[in-house]
Amino acid sequence: MIQETIKALAASYFEEYRSIRHHLHANPELSFKEYQTSKFVQSQLNHLGISHTILGETGVIAILKGRPSDRIIALRADMDALPIHEENNVAYASKNDGVMHACGHDVHTTCLLGAARILNELKDQWDGTIKLIFQPGEEKNPGGASILIKEGVLNDPTPQRIYAQHVHPQLEVGRMNFAAGKVMASADEIYITVKGKGGHAAKPNLTSDTILTASQIVVALQQVISRNNNPLSPSVLSICTIQGGFTTNVIPSEVKMMGTFRAMNEKWRFEAHNRIRTIIESTAKANGAEVELEISIGYPSVINDADTTSVASSLASSLIGEALVGEAEISLGAEDFGFYTQEIPGCFFRLGTGNIKKGIVSGVHTPTFDIDEDAIKIGISMMAYLGARG
């Protein structure tokens, strides 16, 4: 059976692809600046004799052809890192100070490169066309997915389905989780500037207090979720920074705030934007202040197609055993894979990378994030199997 061949090849190539992961981890690059990463991916594809094109300046798109068929599948891996200083004491720690693969995109890229090798070797055993998408800029608006889509990544040919995996340190290595429907939230950014008449703290009656206004805005915004959203539909609004003032006895003329709004329902998402705007503007007006508001539209929610997810989950059960395949919890985290699922059926699933016994438990986006590297074999196998049979 082809899954056994895939697993055997993934195991035989493990040390080589672990070294590739180490290289990528040690040389991380920020979103839309993945120039060396892109060149490295291209060199690996060249070595395999796989032709490719460039989209979005650093994105790498490769096409594999199997036996003649109308079947077209896309496999996606993201390549960018985060602005985090790594604290792991490992030989492959980041060489770029303040930049780290703290979200596992080095693993995703490694696994897709390994899958490309296996699929290329076995192209007489699968049907149709496989489009490999090595994507830049997942971590930063407007999201590399949206840029690649605008530049035609889903055209010529158009995939019938798209798959992507993501490391999940809360899931033990050897396991995978899947869920159909809404699995990750949309994410929009909120920027607020409150402007008023500053003055002496002893004479607040002569000011339009921006600190008080900002405080009231933060409190008032909580009713957007608690009193306007359907409680059965997850959503969150958090103001995460407040910057204003410079001493103990001066009311400042300006206060800046930033936050995030997330939702699982696209209709509610944009209704909430209007409610947020109304609350902020009316609160400022009531306090004699002015306000500037920007709601930066971010990623849409990730919606896994039911049939595509069923196919992927079934293949995972065949690959690693049904007992090791579970139900993924929904997350109010965001992923630009949502742009793909707006266009074609897709499945975004979780790859277990944690190992409590080894102390590999740090979450993504932390300076001590790492993986149990046995997950690389499973990730390569799964992406290759999806390419062959998904």
TORBA-489509 format. One record per residue: x negated, y, z of N, C-alpha, C in turn. Coordinates in steps of 0.02 Angstrom, whole numbers, padded with zeros to 5 digits, always signed. Layout:
BEGIN
XYZXYZXYZ...
This chain:
BEGIN
-00042-00060+00000+00000+00000+00000-00044+00062+00000-00020+00115-00033-00062+00173-00042-00079+00207+00024-00034+00204+00074-00050+00238+00137-00110+00205+00172-00117+00139+00164-00174+00105+00194-00239+00125+00158-00235+00132+00093-00294+00155+00055-00313+00226+00075-00262+00268+00082-00274+00338+00103-00306+00340+00172-00280+00301+00219-00307+00300+00287-00379+00276+00288-00393+00225+00248-00461+00198+00244-00510+00249+00216-00489+00285+00164-00532+00336+00135-00542+00394+00183-00489+00414+00217-00495+00469+00266-00544+00450+00321-00541+00388+00344-00587+00365+00396-00659+00363+00370-00668+00341+00307-00736+00336+00280-00767+00405+00268-00725+00455+00255-00750+00524+00243-00751+00567+00306-00733+00538+00363-00722+00578+00423-00782+00620+00442-00842+00590+00445-00900+00627+00468-00915+00686+00421-00907+00675+00357-00919+00729+00309-00871+00787+00319-00808+00770+00331-00759+00824+00338-00759+00854+00407-00782+00818+00457-00794+00850+00521-00848+00902+00514-00901+00887+00475-00954+00936+00463-00928+00997+00426-00882+00985+00379-00851+01041+00343-00811+01084+00391-00774+01052+00436-00737+01091+00486-00784+01132+00530-00841+01102+00549-00890+01139+00590-00916+01200+00552-00930+01191+00488-00954+01247+00448-00902+01303+00446-00840+01285+00433-00787+01335+00429-00776+01369+00497-00778+01329+00551-00768+01357+00617-00823+01405+00637-00884+01389+00617-00941+01432+00634-00945+01495+00593-00907+01497+00538-00911+01555+00493-00841+01582+00478-00806+01605+00530-00737+01628+00520-00735+01697+00488-00681+01710+00454-00671+01776+00424-00599+01799+00436-00591+01864+00445-00525+01892+00460-00480+01891+00398-00416+01903+00411-00365+01902+00358-00383+01948+00301-00377+01921+00240-00390+01957+00178-00463+01975+00168-00506+01947+00210-00578+01956+00202-00614+01889+00198-00578+01838+00175-00604+01770+00175-00648+01756+00114-00694+01801+00100-00734+01796+00038-00780+01735+00038-00817+01725+00092-00862+01668+00095-00824+01603+00103-00769+01605+00140-00728+01546+00147-00700+01525+00080-00676+01573+00042-00650+01560-00025-00704+01530-00070-00763+01558-00068-00818+01531-00108-00835+01460-00088-00833+01446-00023-00847+01379+00002-00795+01329-00023-00732+01348-00018-00678+01305-00042-00687+01292-00117-00703+01344-00154-00714+01336-00226-00772+01289-00241-00825+01294-00201-00883+01251-00212-00865+01178-00198-00824+01166-00148-00803+01098-00132-00760+01070-00189-00715+01110-00215-00674+01088-00271-00715+01076-00333-00764+01120-00345-00809+01110-00403-00846+01044-00397-00868+01029-00336-00905+00966-00324-00861+00906-00340-00796+00913-00329-00749+00858-00343-00725+00858-00415-00745+00909-00453-00723+00914-00522-00651+00936-00529-00626+00974-00479-00557+00997-00479-00556+01070-00500-00522+01085-00554-00518+01154-00578-00473+01196-00533-00484+01261-00532-00447+01304-00487-00445+01375-00515-00399+01415-00487-00394+01486-00504-00391+01526-00440-00400+01592-00446-00399+01637-00388-00337+01680-00391-00302+01685-00334-00246+01731-00326-00256+01770-00261-00230+01832-00259-00235+01870-00198-00306+01884-00177-00352+01888-00223-00423+01904-00213-00462+01848-00182-00435+01815-00130-00472+01761-00098-00434+01695-00098-00373+01694-00119-00335+01632-00121-00361+01586-00176-00359+01521-00163-00384+01472-00211-00327+01423-00226-00311+01417-00290-00256+01374-00311-00283+01320-00358-00272+01257-00341-00296+01201-00381-00238+01157-00403-00246+01126-00460-00194+01083-00488-00223+01013-00498-00187+00963-00472-00205+00893-00484-00150+00860-00525-00170+00818-00573-00122+00783-00615-00127+00708-00604-00070+00677-00590-00067+00605-00583-00037+00573-00645+00000+00519-00636+00033+00487-00692+00088+00533-00719+00101+00531-00783+00151+00577-00813+00218+00573-00778+00243+00632-00756+00306+00636-00719+00325+00709-00712+00390+00723-00701+00413+00791-00688+00405+00811-00615+00383+00766-00574+00374+00780-00502+00320+00833-00491+00336+00884-00450+00287+00937-00435+00291+00952-00360+00235+00943-00325+00231+00953-00253+00177+01004-00237+00189+01047-00188+00138+01094-00165+00116+01077-00094+00052+01083-00082+00023+01074-00015-00015+01138+00002-00003+01165+00061-00031+01230+00079-00074+01226+00142-00131+01261+00141-00172+01271+00200-00192+01344+00203-00192+01373+00263-00215+01442+00272-00288+01443+00292-00323+01499+00279-00396+01501+00286-00422+01554+00334-00381+01601+00357-00406+01658+00395-00413+01643+00469-00454+01685+00501-00467+01679+00573-00438+01740+00610-00451+01742+00675-00422+01794+00718-00476+01838+00749-00459+01900+00767-00507+01945+00801-00513+01928+00876-00543+01870+00889-00551+01845+00958-00624+01825+00967-00653+01841+01024-00722+01820+01040-00720+01749+01068-00753+01703+01035-00752+01633+01056-00792+01622+01120-00764+01581+01165-00797+01565+01228-00816+01491+01234-00807+01453+01180-00826+01383+01181-00901+01375+01177-00929+01331+01217-01000+01316+01216-01011+01253+01174-01005+01261+01108-01014+01205+01062-01062+01226+01006-01092+01177+00974-01142+01191+00922-01112+01228+00863-01047+01218+00852-01014+01248+00794-00974+01311+00813-00990+01342+00870-00955+01403+00890-00965+01458+00839-00919+01505+00838-00920+01559+00790-00986+01598+00791-01013+01609+00732-01073+01650+00724-01055+01724+00712-00991+01736+00701-00968+01804+00687-00935+01832+00750-00972+01874+00785-00948+01899+00850-00881+01934+00843-00834+01914+00887-00769+01945+00886-00721+01915+00836-00742+01863+00800-00699+01829+00752-00701+01754+00767-00642+01722+00769-00640+01652+00788-00582+01616+00754-00593+01554+00736-00539+01512+00712-00501+01486+00773-00463+01530+00803-00426+01513+00864-00356+01488+00850-00338+01481+00786-00272+01455+00769-00276+01393+00725-00338+01367+00716-00345+01303+00683-00342+01304+00607-00349+01364+00577-00346+01366+00504-00407+01332+00472-00461+01328+00510-00518+01290+00485-00500+01216+00478-00458+01192+00524-00435+01122+00521-00389+01112+00461-00343+01160+00451-00296+01154+00395-00333+01152+00329-00383+01196+00322-00421+01199+00259-00461+01134+00249-00492+01111+00303-00530+01048+00300-00486+00990+00278-00427+00985+00308-00383+00929+00293-00359+00932+00220-00345+00992+00194-00323+00996+00125-00380+00981+00077-00440+01000+00094-00498+00982+00053-00507+00905+00052-00500+00875+00110-00505+00802+00113-00450+00768+00074-00389+00795+00080-00333+00767+00042-00344+00774-00033-00372+00831-00053-00386+00843-00124-00433+00789-00151-00484+00773-00112-00532+00722-00134-00498+00654-00143-00458+00636-00094-00425+00570-00097-00375+00567-00154-00334+00620-00161-00284+00621-00214-00317+00620-00283-00374+00654-00288-00410+00655-00352-00436+00585-00369-00457+00548-00318-00483+00481-00329-00427+00431-00345-00367+00445-00320-00312+00398-00327-00259+00422-00377-00278+00465-00424-00228+00496-00467-00194+00447-00515-00219+00387-00518-00184+00336-00558-00133+00298-00515-00123+00321-00452-00077+00287-00407-00019+00333-00383-00016+00393-00409+00040+00437-00392+00064+00474-00454+00125+00500-00450+00158+00530-00509+00159+00606-00505+00153+00638-00564+00168+00708-00569+00110+00755-00557+00126+00812-00529+00078+00867-00520+00077+00888-00446+00018+00901-00421+00010+00926-00352-00026+00993-00356+00005+01043-00327-00026+01110-00324-00054+01120-00254-00119+01132-00250-00153+01143-00186-00161+01219-00176-00135+01244-00120-00136+01316-00106-00179+01329-00044-00238+01357-00056-00282+01379-00001-00268+01454+00007-00231+01471+00059-00201+01537+00064-00238+01584+00112-00248+01647+00093-00276+01697+00138-00222+01729+00181-00244+01764+00233-00203+01813+00267-00139+01791+00301-00138+01732+00330-00076+01712+00365-00065+01752+00428-00119+01776+00458-00114+01808+00524-00098+01882+00522-00090+01910+00463-00083+01983+00459-00031+02003+00407+00013+02049+00427+00062+02076+00379+00025+02107+00320+00052+02100+00259+00117+02072+00242+00118+01997+00235+00063+01963+00252+00060+01891+00247+00036+01869+00179-00016+01828+00178-00043+01805+00115+00007+01767+00072+00055+01734+00104+00105+01697+00066+00146+01744+00023+00166+01801+00050+00206+01848+00011+00167+01875-00048+00102+01886-00038+00061+01912-00092+00052+01860-00147+00037+01798-00128+00029+01745-00177+00093+01732-00216+00150+01736-00182+00214+01726-00217+00225+01780-00269+00210+01843-00250+00217+01898-00298+00171+01889-00357+00113+01857-00346+00065+01847-00400+00077+01783-00439+00130+01746-00420+00150+01689-00461+00129+01621-00438+00113+01613-00374+00089+01547-00351+00142+01493-00358+00205+01512-00358+00258+01462-00365+00283+01455-00437+00245+01483-00483+00264+01478-00554+00213+01435-00591+00234+01410-00648+00188+01378-00697+00139+01328-00667+00159+01273-00637+00228+01250-00630+00258+01270-00563+00324+01266-00559+00359+01281-00496+00368+01217-00456+00340+01215-00395+00347+01154-00354+00420+01142-00334+00437+01079-00330+00504+01060-00306+00506+01060-00229+00447+01051-00198+00442+01050-00126+00373+01075-00106+00369+01103-00045+00305+01125-00019+00298+01101+00054+00238+01080+00071+00224+01054+00138+00164+01091+00169+00166+01100+00235+00108+01126+00272+00110+01098+00342+00051+01088+00370+00045+01065+00439+00011+01119+00480+00021+01115+00546-00011+01162+00591-00034+01126+00654-00096+01140+00675-00121+01110+00736-00076+01128+00795-00070+01081+00841-00027+01092+00900-00061+01062+00961-00097+01103+01000-00136+01076+01056-00093+01049+01113-00028+01069+01115+00016+01042+01167+00040+00971+01149+00022+00948+01090+00040+00881+01067-00022+00838+01063-00020+00779+01095-00079+00736+01098-00100+00714+01028-00165+00711+01018-00192+00688+00954-00163+00619+00937-00150+00609+00873-00119+00547+00851-00045+00553+00839-00015+00609+00862+00056+00619+00855+00072+00674+00805+00133+00673+00778+00158+00727+00736+00231+00739+00754+00251+00803+00748+00320+00822+00763+00352+00858+00704+00417+00844+00694+00454+00873+00638+00522+00898+00663+00549+00947+00628+00618+00970+00642+00645+01002+00579+00708+00989+00564+00741+01020+00507+00775+01084+00530+00789+01129+00483+00823+01191+00498+00775+01246+00520+00800+01291+00562+00761+01348+00585+00711+01325+00637+00647+01332+00621+00596+01307+00667+00550+01361+00694+00545+01418+00659+00505+01474+00684+00541+01539+00668+00527+01590+00707+00564+01653+00703+00535+01701+00652+00578+01748+00632+00553+01807+00596+00514+01850+00646+00472+01894+00621+00432+01937+00665+00424+02005+00634+00453+02056+00667+00447+02125+00645+00412+02166+00698+00376+02216+00677+00337+02258+00723+00373+02325+00734+00372+02348+00796+00406+02410+00815+00354+02461+00838+00355+02520+00808+00310+02575+00826+00352+02635+00845+00343+02659+00906+00384+02714+00932+00338+02770+00956+00352+02831+00936+00318+02890+00963+00370+02937+00992+00367+02949+01057+00412+02995+01091+00376+03062+01097+00408+03116+01073+00378+03182+01074+00422+03230+01113+00391+03270+01155+00429+03318+01194+00385+03376+01216+00412+03416+01260+00375+03473+01287+00339+03452+01350+00273+03449+01348+00235+03430+01407+00229+03489+01456+00199+03475+01513+00190+03528+01562+00167+03502+01629+00167+03546+01678+00144+03529+01745+00193+03481+01778+00165+03429+01811+00207+03379+01844+00248+03409+01900+00226+03467+01927+00263+03500+01981+00323+03539+01956+00327+03546+01889+00382+03584+01860+00416+03544+01804+00442+03484+01821+00472+03441+01769+00532+03473+01735+00563+03522+01769+00622+03555+01740+00604+03597+01679+00539+03611+01671+00517+03650+01613+00491+03605+01557+00498+03541+01565+00473+03493+01514+00531+03451+01487+00518+03416+01433+00561+03360+01413+00517+03298+01422+00528+03265+01478+00482+03215+01505+00476+03154+01459+00420+03148+01425+00410+03092+01378+00399+03026+01414+00370+03028+01474+00359+02967+01512+00426+02938+01534+00470+02981+01561+00536+02960+01582+00576+02934+01522+00572+02970+01466+00609+02950+01406+00585+02882+01382+00519+02872+01379+00491+02808+01357+00513+02752+01404+00514+02766+01469+00534+02715+01517+00607+02695+01507+00650+02745+01495+00720+02730+01484+00731+02692+01419+00691+02707+01369+00695+02670+01306+00679+02597+01316+00625+02583+01353+00605+02514+01365+00661+02475+01400+00691+02506+01450+00745+02472+01487+00807+02464+01442+00825+02517+01407+00885+02515+01365+00880+02463+01310+00820+02454+01284+00812+02406+01229+00827+02335+01249+00825+02321+01314+00838+02252+01336+00910+02231+01322+00955+02278+01316+01025+02260+01303+01035+02239+01230+00987+02253+01186+00992+02231+01117+01001+02155+01115+00961+02120+01154+00966+02047+01157+01021+02025+01204+01022+02052+01265+01067+02026+01317+01141+02040+01304+01156+02094+01266+01225+02112+01257+01248+02117+01184+01203+02104+01137+01222+02109+01067+01210+02045+01028+01161+02006+01049+01144+01945+01013+01186+01887+01036+01203+01842+00989+01236+01780+01007+01188+01739+01051+01207+01724+01113+01161+01688+01157+01140+01619+01133+01176+01592+01084+01158+01527+01056+01106+01532+01001+01087+01593+00983+01037+01604+00931+00977+01638+00961+00920+01603+00968+00862+01632+01002+00838+01697+00969+00820+01745+01012+00793+01809+00988+00756+01841+01046+00707+01882+01031+00669+01914+01084+00645+01983+01060+00645+02031+01106+00620+02098+01093+00574+02116+01151+00511+02129+01135+00462+02146+01188+00424+02209+01169+00423+02257+01214+00378+02314+01207+00314+02296+01242+00259+02297+01205+00196+02268+01230+00142+02319+01246+00148+02380+01222+00100+02432+01241+00136+02498+01252+00112+02535+01302+00135+02604+01314+00072+02646+01325+00065+02698+01285+00006+02741+01290+00028+02813+01294+00013+02845+01350+00033+02915+01358+00006+02944+01423-00013+03006+01421-00039+03039+01481-00113+03028+01490-00143+03071+01532-00215+03067+01542-00237+03088+01612-00189+03108+01655-00207+03127+01723-00146+03122+01767-00154+03141+01832-00101+03130+01880-00049+03185+01882-00064+03243+01855-00018+03300+01866+00003+03335+01803+00000+03300+01747+00021+03329+01683+00069+03281+01649+00128+03306+01633+00175+03267+01593+00154+03275+01520+00138+03221+01486+00112+03226+01418+00166+03246+01367+00144+03273+01312+00191+03292+01259+00205+03234+01211+00170+03178+01221+00179+03122+01175+00165+03056+01209+00206+03006+01195+00196+02938+01219+00207+02891+01160+00161+02844+01152+00166+02795+01098+00179+02725+01127+00222+02689+01093+00237+02620+01114+00237+02574+01052+00221+02511+01064+00224+02461+01011+00255+02397+01039+00288+02361+00995+00318+02299+01017+00336+02253+00959+00370+02199+00976+00389+02150+00925+00461+02130+00934+00494+02118+00878+00562+02091+00878+00563+02028+00837+00593+01975+00865+00593+01910+00832+00664+01880+00835+00680+01844+00781+00747+01816+00777+00746+01753+00734+00796+01711+00744+00803+01650+00704+00859+01657+00652+00895+01712+00655+00951+01724+00610+00937+01787+00570+00934+01781+00503+00916+01838+00461+00970+01893+00462+01033+01875+00466+01086+01925+00469+01080+01966+00533+01072+01932+00590+01064+01966+00653+01001+02007+00654+00949+01983+00623+00885+02018+00621+00894+02091+00599+00929+02101+00545+00935+02168+00519+00991+02208+00553+01040+02174+00580+01088+02209+00623+01053+02237+00685+01007+02197+00712+00970+02219+00771+00927+02279+00757+00898+02282+00698+00858+02341+00680+00899+02405+00687+00961+02403+00664+01004+02462+00670+01019+02478+00742+01031+02427+00782+01045+02437+00853+00984+02466+00890+00926+02440+00873+00864+02466+00904+00855+02540+00888+00867+02557+00825+00859+02627+00804+00908+02672+00841+00970+02650+00846+01021+02691+00880+01003+02703+00953+00983+02651+00988+00966+02657+01059+00907+02704+01069+00855+02695+01029+00795+02736+01037+00810+02809+01022+00845+02823+00968+00859+02892+00950+00907+02926+00998+00958+02891+01021+01006+02921+01067+00976+02933+01136+00933+02887+01159+00900+02896+01224+00854+02957+01222+00816+02964+01169+00772+03022+01162+00812+03086+01160+00866+03086+01122+00906+03147+01116+00936+03167+01184+00959+03117+01222+00989+03130+01287+00939+03162+01335+00875+03150+01323+00822+03178+01367+00789+03240+01337+00816+03264+01282+00788+03324+01252+00722+03312+01217+00709+03250+01199+00647+03233+01165+00661+03214+01093+00609+03208+01054+00614+03184+00986+00578+03117+00981+00594+03080+00929+00563+03014+00923+00549+02999+00850+00492+02967+00839+00476+02938+00774+00475+02863+00782+00511+02828+00737+00518+02756+00742+00501+02723+00676+00459+02672+00679+00446+02630+00620+00458+02558+00639+00500+02525+00601+00509+02453+00609+00479+02421+00547+00421+02391+00557+00384+02360+00502+00409+02289+00491+00437+02277+00432+00465+02212+00417+00410+02161+00408+00413+02108+00447+00362+02056+00445+00386+01993+00411+00368+01936+00440+00382+01872+00409+00455+01852+00422+00486+01818+00374+00552+01789+00387+00546+01726+00428+00602+01701+00452+00601+01639+00490+00583+01580+00444+00552+01530+00474+00536+01469+00437+00595+01422+00442+00622+01403+00385+00680+01359+00383+00661+01296+00345+00654+01242+00382+00636+01178+00351+00696+01147+00316+00687+01130+00253+00739+01095+00215+00751+01026+00245+00814+01007+00255+00830+00945+00288+00803+00884+00251+00814+00882+00185+00792+00824+00147+00716+00819+00144+00684+00877+00134+00611+00878+00130+00580+00858+00197+00611+00880+00251+00586+00861+00318+00597+00788+00332+00653+00761+00309+00667+00690+00318+00615+00648+00281+00598+00669+00220+00547+00634+00181+00480+00635+00219+00460+00694+00242+00396+00701+00277+00394+00660+00341+00447+00663+00380+00450+00626+00443+00447+00551+00430+00481+00529+00378+00481+00458+00361+00411+00435+00340+00377+00476+00300+00310+00460+00279+00262+00459+00339+00272+00505+00385+00230+00506+00445+00240+00442+00486+00302+00420+00492+00316+00358+00528+00282+00299+00496+00282+00298+00429+00248+00244+00393+00173+00247+00402+00147+00308+00408+00075+00318+00412+00047+00303+00482+00079+00330+00534+00051+00324+00601+00094+00284+00649+00154+00266+00628+00199+00228+00671+00255+00271+00697+00315+00245+00696+00374+00283+00715+00370+00310+00787+00339+00272+00831+00335+00292+00902+00293+00356+00912+00252+00372+00863+00208+00430+00869+00235+00492+00832+00295+00486+00806+00327+00541+00770+00385+00566+00812+00385+00631+00828+00436+00658+00872+00472+00717+00842+00517+00746+00883+00556+00804+00864+00520+00868+00887+00509+00913+00841+00475+00976+00857+00523+01025+00890+00499+01060+00941+00539+01113+00970+00536+01175+00926+00589+01214+00926+00587+01276+00889+00542+01325+00926+00515+01374+00890+00469+01421+00919+00485+01492+00895+00479+01540+00940+00487+01610+00921+00421+01640+00898+00371+01597+00890+00312+01618+00853+00331+01625+00780+00287+01657+00742+00303+01670+00671+00249+01641+00626+00268+01628+00564+00223+01599+00514+00244+01622+00445+00196+01644+00405+00217+01669+00339+00236+01613+00291+00234+01550+00314+00261+01495+00275+00335+01507+00261+00366+01549+00303+00437+01567+00292+00450+01598+00224+00401+01632+00196+00410+01661+00129+00419+01605+00078+00382+01550+00086+00391+01494+00039+00459+01462+00047+00482+01453+00109+00545+01419+00120+00605+01461+00098+00594+01526+00086+00647+01567+00056+00654+01553-00018+00601+01525-00048+00600+01516-00120+00613+01444-00142+00583+01396-00106+00590+01325-00125+00597+01283-00061+00623+01222-00066+00626+01179-00007+00556+01166+00022+00552+01168+00087+00487+01158+00119+00492+01123+00186+00435+01101+00210+00431+01071+00277+00366+01093+00310+00372+01124+00368+00316+01146+00408+00316+01104+00472+00263+01064+00482+00264+01017+00538+00202+01025+00582+00204+00993+00640+00151+01001+00690+00108+00939+00694+00042+00951+00695-00008+00899+00699-00039+00900+00769-00032+00846+00805-00059+00843+00872-00135+00848+00872-00163+00893+00913-00235+00903+00917-00261+00905+00988-00217+00898+01037-00238+00902+01107-00261+00835+01134-00298+00838+01190-00318+00777+01224-00330+00794+01297-00281+00779+01338-00284+00798+01409-00344+00766+01443-00358+00702+01428-00413+00667+01460-00481+00699+01445-00488+00726+01385-00550+00760+01365-00550+00834+01384-00495+00858+01413-00491+00929+01432-00479+00975+01373-00455+00947+01318-00440+00989+01258-00367+01009+01263-00356+01065+01297-00287+01086+01313-00274+01159+01298-00325+01198+01281-00315+01270+01270-00268+01282+01211-00225+01332+01220-00177+01348+01168-00209+01386+01110-00172+01390+01055-00195+01430+00999-00196+01503+01019-00238+01542+00984-00246+01614+00997-00279+01627+01065-00317+01578+01090-00355+01589+01151-00430+01578+01135-00475+01609+01174-00546+01604+01159-00577+01536+01172-00539+01490+01203-00565+01423+01216-00528+01369+01176-00491+01390+01126-00455+01341+01085-00504+01296+01048-00489+01232+01047-00526+01183+01007-00480+01123+00996-00504+01074+00959-00462+01016+00944-00499+00951+00959-00461+00897+00969-00489+00830+00966-00497+00815+00891-00558+00807+00869-00570+00803+00797-00547+00738+00764-00523+00691+00804-00491+00633+00773-00429+00655+00734-00403+00714+00751-00345+00740+00715-00360+00754+00641-00424+00765+00625-00443+00778+00556-00426+00718+00511-00441+00658+00535-00425+00599+00496-00350+00594+00482-00311+00608+00534-00239+00603+00527-00212+00658+00482-00239+00719+00490-00217+00775+00449-00233+00765+00376-00293+00740+00361-00312+00725+00292-00265+00671+00264-00255+00618+00302-00212+00563+00279-00141+00587+00265-00114+00628+00310-00045+00650+00302-00036+00695+00241-00082+00742+00232-00076+00786+00174-00085+00747+00109-00130+00699+00109-00139+00658+00049-00077+00615+00036-00048+00587+00088+00011+00545+00080+00071+00586+00057+00078+00647+00082+00130+00691+00059+00121+00707-00015+00058+00719-00034+00045+00733-00104+00063+00675-00150+00050+00614-00125+00061+00555-00165+00135+00533-00165+00169+00543-00110+00236+00516-00104+00289+00566-00080+00269+00626-00063+00317+00674-00034+00366+00703-00084
